[in-house]
Structures are given as C-alpha cells and as structure tokens.
Amino acid sequence: MWAVFLVLFLPLFALPLLVVLAASFATHWSGVLPSGPTGAHYRAATHGEALQALTTSLVTASTASVLALAAGTWAALAAAALKRRYRRVLDALFVLPVAVPSVVVGLATLVAFSQPPFLLNGTRWIVIAAHTVLVTAFAHQSVAAAAARLDPAYAQAAASLGARPARVLWTVQLPLLLPSLTAAAGLCFALSMGELSATMMLYPPDWTPLPVLVYAATDRGALFTGSAVAVVLMTATLLVLLAVSRIRTKASYR
C-alpha cells in the first residue's frame, strides 16, 4: 500500500513542487540539478510589486471566502426546508460556475458588471465578485452536506424552550456546523489564492493578484523569479490553511 502511495505521490505531487522549490534558488539549470544557488529571487519576490501582489491576493481570497461562506451557508440552511427536487435544483445552480471553465465565469462577470447600475469593471470589486462566484459552490456543498447530518432534535429543543429562529441559528445550528464552516473557508481561500483564468480577464492594473505575477514572470522567461514568487504564494496559502486547521480542530473538540 505504501509503495503504491509513493509511486503515485512522488512523481505526481511532490516532484513538481520540489522542482519549483529548487528553481527558486537557482541561477542556472543546464544539467540534472540546478546550479549557482542564490536568494536574490526571494528578495524580488518579497518586495515591491510582488509584495503588493501578495497583499492583493490575501485580501481578495479573504473577502471572497467570507462572502462565499455567507452565501453558501445561507443557501444550504434555507434549502434544508425545501423538498428534495427543489434542493437538487438549488444545488445545480450553485455547482454551475464550477461546471464550466473559469474563463467563462470571467467573461460573464465582465459582461454583467461593465454597465450601470452595477459598473465594477476596472475596479478590485469585479475580481472579488468573480472569485466569490467561483468558490461559493464549494462552500455551499460543504455546509449542505454537514447540515443534512445535523440532528434536528437540537434545534427543536431550543425552539420548544422559546428560542426564536435567529437565536436557534446562532446558538445551536452554526456552532454545530463550525467544523464544516472552517473547512469550507479554508478550501475557498486556497482556491481563490490560486485562481488565474478568470482573473486574467478582469484585474485592473492597481489590483494584480500573485498568480498573475507568476504567469507574467514565466511568460517573459524569468522562470527562476517566477518560481520564487510561486513558492511565496504556496507558503502564504499553507500558513493560512494551518491557522484555519487549528480553528477547525478546536471547533471539532468543542
């Protein structure tokens, strides 16, 4: 079993990441291994335009994750009271943005928000809107699956004691869903941090996320600098996911 895991994991997942990591420290790569180790690429990847792009990605991913989690949770809890066929229709509507290429979502967002009364073209908000649309499906599916497993006796007991629906939601249902909410938030954040296709169609010059910078660096032949920027992107994403994982662990323990 371990042999099969290593055969699949090393060449498909670990090796490409190790190659990017090695390239981020290299000045030349003409043989089997890189040569001329340097940290200059990371100085470029953590200052100036790259640092601003990292901040842009973090703000975009955080905002999109919060919006997606709010919309997905609301829809999942509202759908719990619907009949099964209506729930399927709602699920299909939320899954639709991920069932088509993300560039289609980018084009649809561009067309929808390029004219009044919702004129967002050329602003950061059109990028955040596209990211929110792309990741809401994952938040909805995660929370809907967890909500379907909730024992209705808890909410019924709270309601029988006189708690209003809003109080039942905040003090009973959401705490029980907290592990799924944190997992959905982490997934939405990671997906938003790495989104490129729709972003390329929408981002204004003053709101350039880090994946666009990685693409631009590699497109002009700066592969080693692009690798360093990619490592910074991976590291930032992993640090946030580790923080979310700690919150999820505490929520599960509760």
KOLTIVEX-770039 format. One record per residue: z, x, y of N, C-alpha, C, O in turn. Coordinates in steps of 0.02 Angstrom, whole numbers, plus 50000, padded with zeros to 5 digits. Layout:
REM residues N
ZXYZXYZXYZXY ...
END
This chain:
REM residues 254
500005004149940500005000050000500005004350063499635003050110 500435009550063500465014050120499815017950128499595019350184 499505019650072498875023350075498335019050108497955021550149 498305012750089497815008250120497945007450194497485007450235 498585006850212498775006250282498555012350322498265011750376 498685018250295498495024350330497745025150335497485027350387 497385023250283496655023750284496365019150337495875020950369 496665013350346496415008650396496665010150465496295009650514 497305012150470497615012950536497375019250572497205019050631 497365024850536497215031150569496525031350600496465032850660 495985029850562495325030450594495165024850643494785025850690 495445018850632495265013150673495695012450736495445010150787 496315014450733496775013350789497055019850817497005021050877 497365023850775497705029850800497225035050825497335037950879 496695036450788496245041950806495905040950874495905045650913 495625035050889495335034250956495825035351012495655038251064 496445033051004496945033951056497135041351063497235043851118 497175044851006497325051951009496765055951042496885060751077 496145053851030495575057151062495615056251138495495060951176 495765050151161495835048951233496405053151262496335055951316 496965053451226497535057451249497345064851254497515068151303 497005067451204496805074451205496315075751262496355080951295 495845071251273495355072051326495675072051394495415075151441 496225068451401496545068051467496845074651490496985075551549 496955079351443497235085951460496705091451458496875097251470 496085089751445495565094851434495145096051496495065091651538 494875102151500494365103651549493685104651517493165103851549 493685106251452493065106951414493165104151344493725104151318 492625101751314492655099351245491975100551214491565096051207 491865106751195491225108551165491275109751090490765110551057 491885110051064491985111150992492335105350960492285099650983 492675106750904493045101550869493635099150910493775093150912 493975103850943494565102250983494435103651056494015107851072 494785100251101494695101551173494975108351191495375111251155 494745110951248494975117451271495135117051346494955112251380 495475122351370495655122551441496155117251461495995113151504 496745117051429497235111751446497435111951519497545117351548 497495106151549497675105651620498005098851632497895094051596 498415098751685498725092451705498425089651768498675084751797 497875092751791497565090651854497305083451850497315079851900 497075081451792496815074551786497365069451798497235064151826 497975070951777498515066251787498745066151860498985061051884 498675071651895498815071551967498335066952003498525063352049 497705067151981497215062552011497335055351989497185050652026 497605054451928497695047751901498335044351925498435038451912 498755047951960499395045051983499465045552059500015044652085 498935046852094498955047352167498355043652197497855042352164 498425042052261497865039252299497585032852270497955028052257 496935032852260496585026852238496835024552169496885018552157 496975029152125497205027352058497885023952060498005019052025 498335026552102499005023452108498945016452137499295011852115 498515015652187498405009052215498105004252164498284998352162 497655006752122497355002652070497865000652018497844995051992 498325005252002498865003551954499294997951982499474993251947 499474998552046499874993252078499504986652078499804981352065 498854986952092498444980852090498454977652021498524971552015 498374981751969498374979051901499044975951883499074970651853 499594979251903500264976651887500384970051923500664965351893 500194969651986500294963452024499854957851995500084952251987 499234959551981498764954551953499014951951886499034945951875 499204956551841499424954551775500074950551777500154945651741 500534952651820501174949151825501074942051852501354937251826 500684941551906500564934951936500184930351888500364924551880 499664932951856499274928951809499704926851750499634921151726 500144931251727500574929551669501064923951687501164919351647 501354924351746501834919151768501474912451774501724907351751 500894912451807500514906251815500284903451748500334897451736 500044907851704499814905551639500384902851597500314897951562 500964906151601501544903951563501784897151588501964892751548 501794896151654502004889651681501514884151660501724878851638 500864885451667500374880351649500354879051574500334873251552 500374884351535500354883651462500964880151434500914876051389 501554881851461502174878651438502184871351456502354867051415 501994869851519501984862751540501514858751496501694853251473 500924861351483500434857751442500674857051370500574851751339 500994862251343501224861951274501774856851265501784853151216 502244856551312502784851651308502544844651321502774839851290 502064843951367501784837351380501384834851320501384828851305 501034839351287500614837451230501034835351170500794831751126 501664837451168502094835751111502204828151106502344825551052 502134824651162502224817451162501574813651148501584807451144 501024817151142500374813951130500234812951056500554816051013 499764808651042499544807850973499164814050951498924818050992 499104814850885498824820950858498114822350882497944828050899 497694817150885497004818350905496954820350978496514824250997 497394817851020497394819851090497644826951098497414830751142 498124828851057498364835751059497804840651040497754846051068 497384838650992496824842850973496334843751030496064849151041 496214838351067495764838751124496044843551177495684847651205 496704842951190497024847251239497014854551217496884859051257 497144855651153497104862451126496404865451135496324871251153 495904861351121495214863751128495044865551200494694870351212 495294861651247495164863051317495474869751338495174873551377 496074871151313496404877451331496084883451296496084888951323 495824882351237495524887851199494814889351224494554894851212 494504884751258493804885451280493674891951319493174895251306 494114893951367493974900151404493934906451361493594911251379 494294906551304494264912451261493744911651206493614916351167 493434905751202492914904651152492234906751178491744907151141 492194908051243491574910451274491694917451300492264919351311 491164921351311491254928151339491614927851406491514923251446 492034932851419492424932851481491984933451542492174931251597 491384936251534490924936651591490704929751612490554928551670 490684925051565490514918051582491074915051623490944911351671 491694916451604492264914051643492234916951713492384913551762 492054923451718492004926551784491474923151827491584921951886 490894921751797490364918351834490574911351855490444909251911 490894907751809491124900951825491634901051882491614896751927 492084905951881492584906551934492244908252000492434905652053 491744912651998491384914552058491034908552089491054907652150 490704904552048490354898752073490844893452099490724890352151 491394892552063491864887252082492234888752147492404884152184 492374895052160492794896752217492414900652271492714904652307 491764899552277491374902852329491184898152386490814900152431 491424891952382491274887152435491904883252452492344882552410 491944880652514492514876452531492544870252486492014868152462 493124867352474493764868952507494154874552474494674876652500 493914877152417494264882552382493864888952388493534891152340 493884891952447493494897952460493934904152447494314906252490 493874906852386494274912652367493854918952357494124924352348 493194918152360492754923852349492894929452400492954928052460 492954935552376493114941152419493844942352430494034946752469 494274938552396494994939452402495294941252335494964940652283 495914943552336496264945252274496384939152230496464939652169 496414933352262496614927352225496084925152176496244921952126 495454926752188494934924852140495004929052076494864926552022 495224935252083495344939452024495944936751985495924936151923 496474934952021497074932251988496914925551954497164924151900 496494921451987496304915051957495924916051892496054912551843 495454920751891495074922051830495514924651774495444922551717 495974929151790496434931751739496884926251713497024925951653 497104921851757497524916251735497164911751686497444909751635 496534910151702496134905951658496054909251589496084905951538 495944915851589495804919351527496424919851482496354919951420 497024920251511497614921451469498034915151457498484915151415 497884909651493498284903651484498234900951413498724898251387 497664901751382497584899251313498094902351266498354898951222 498234908751274498704912151230499424909751243499814909051196 499584908651306500244905951322500324898951294500844897251265 499814894851301499854887951276499924887751201500334884051175 499524891651165499544891651093500214894051067500484891251019 500494899251098501124901951076501694896951086502104895851041 501714893951145502254889151160502154882751120502644879751097 501544880551111501414874351073501644875151001501934870550972 501514881050972501734882150903502484882150897502764879450849 502824885050947503554885150946503844878250959504334876250928 503534874551005503784867851021503714863150961504134858750952 503204864150920503114859850861503664860950810503794856550769 503984866850812504514868450763505204866650789505694867250753 505254864550852505914862850879506194856650846505834851750833 506834856750832507174850850804507294845950861507664847650908 507004839950859507094835250915507804832750921507984829550971 508234834150871508924831650874509304834550933509734831250961 509144840850953509494843951009509354840151074509824838551111 508724838851087508544835151148508814828051145509034825351196 508784824951086509034818151080509784817751091510034813051121 510144822751067510864822951076511044823751150511494820451175 510674828151185510804829051256510644822751295511014820851341 510084819451277509904813251312510414807751299510564803751343 510684807551238511184802351221511834803351259512214798651268 511954809551282512554810951321512454809751396512894811051436 511854807451413511724805651483511314810651522511224809751582 511074815951489510684820951525509994818151542509664815051501 509784819451603509124817251625508584821751593508744827251570 507964819351590507434823351559507374830451587507274835251549 507444831151653507394837851683507964842351658507854848251645 508564839551652509134843451628509044845251554509234850751534 508774840751515508634842151445508134847851439508204852251397 507634847751483507134852951482507434859751498507314864651462 507824860151552508074866651575508654869251533508734875351527 509064864851506509664867251471509604867151395510014870151360 509094863651368509024863151296508364866051271508344870751232 507814863151295507154865051268506944872051287506744876051244 506974873651352506744880351373507164886051344506874891051323 507834885451341508214890751307508014891651234507994897351209 507874886151199507664886751129506974889951123506814893151073 506564889051174505884891751174505854898851204505314901851206 506414901451227506404907751263506094913551224505714917351253 506234914451159505894919851122505134919151123504774924051131 504874913051115504154911951117503884912851187503314915251195 504264911051237504044911851306503974919251324503484921251356 504454923351303504414930451318503844933751279503494938151305 503744931651216503174934351178502514932451210502064936651215 502454926251233501834924151266501734927951332501174929751349 502274929051368502224932851431501974939851419501554942451456 502234943151367502014949951351501284950151331500914954651352 501074945351291500374945151270499914943851330499394947151336 500094939251373499684937851432499644943951477499104945551504 500204947351486500204953351529499754958751501499354961651538 499804960051436499394965351406498654963651410498244968051425 498474957451398497764955451402497494955951473496924958051484 497904954051521497694954451591497614961651614497154963251651 498064965951591498024973051611497374976251588497114980751621 497104974051531496504977251504495864973451518495334975551494 495894967951555495294963851565494804967351613495014969951665 494164967451594493664971051634493054966751650492834966651708 492784963151601492134959851610492124954951669491704955551713 492594950251669492614945451724492814948851789492574946951843 493254953751785493494957151845492924960651881492904960751943 492464963551843491904967251874491474962651918491164965051965 491464956251903491054951551941491404949152004491084946452049 492074950052007492454946452057492844950852106492964948752162 493024956852086493514960552126493224962652194492654965052198 493624961852247493414964352313493594971752319493984974252279 493304975252368493434982452374494164984352383494374989752363 494554979852413495264981552426495724979052369496334979252376 495434976852314495844974452258495504976552193495224972552156 495544983052179495214986052121495724987352066496134991852074 495714983652012496184984951956496014991451920495454994051927 496494993951882496415000451850495855000651798495515005751795 495724995451758495164995851711494494996951746494055000351718 494404994251806493794995451843493735002851862493185005651862 494305005851879494305012951896494135017251835493785022251841 494395015351776494225018951715493475018551702493155023651686 493195012651709492475011751698492075015851749491585019151731 492285015751812491915019351864491935026851852491435030351861 492515029451830492585036551817492135038751759491785043851764 492135035051705491725036851648490985035851662490565039451636 490825030951704490125029551719489805035251759489205036651752 490205038551801489935044251839490025050951803489905056151832 490255050651740490305056751700490965060251701491035065451670 491465057551737492125060651740492545058151682493025054451691 492355060151621492675057451561493405059551555493815055551534 493565065651575494255068051567494715064551617495285062751600 494485063651678494875059951727494945052651706495485049751712 494405049751682494435042951658494925042151600495265037051595 494955047151556495435047051501496155047151526496585043651500 496275051351577496955051551605497145044851637497715042651629 496685041851672496815035251702496935030051647497375025751654 496565030551592496655025951536497345026851504497665022051484 497575033151499498245034351471498785031551517499275028651494 498685032251582499165029251630499175021651622499705018651624 498595018651612498555011451602498925009351538499305004551538 498805013051483499155011551421499905012351427500285008251402 500115017751461500835019051468501185013651508501715011251488 500875011651564501175006451605501224999851566501724996351571 500704998251529500714992051489501244992351435501604987451424 501304997951401501804998651348502514998251375502944995351344 502635001251434503305000951463503504993751480504074991751468 503034990051508503184983051523503294979051459503754974851455 502884980351407502974976751344503634978451310503944974151279 503854984751317504514986651290505074982851326505554980651294 505014982251392505514978451430505524971151409506054968151400 504924968251400504884961251378505164960551307505474955551292 505044965551265505294965351197506054965251195506364961951153 506364969051240507104968951244507354962151264507854959651237 507024959051312507214952251333507134947451275507554943151264 506584948151238506454943751181506984944651128507214939751098 507194950851115507704952151064508364948851084508694945751042 508554949551148509174946351170509114938751166509604935351149 508524936051183508424928851179508474926451107508754921151094 508194930251060508224928350989508944928450965509144924150926 509324933450988510024934050967510424928050991510854925450955 510284925951053510634920051080510464913951038510714908551052 
END
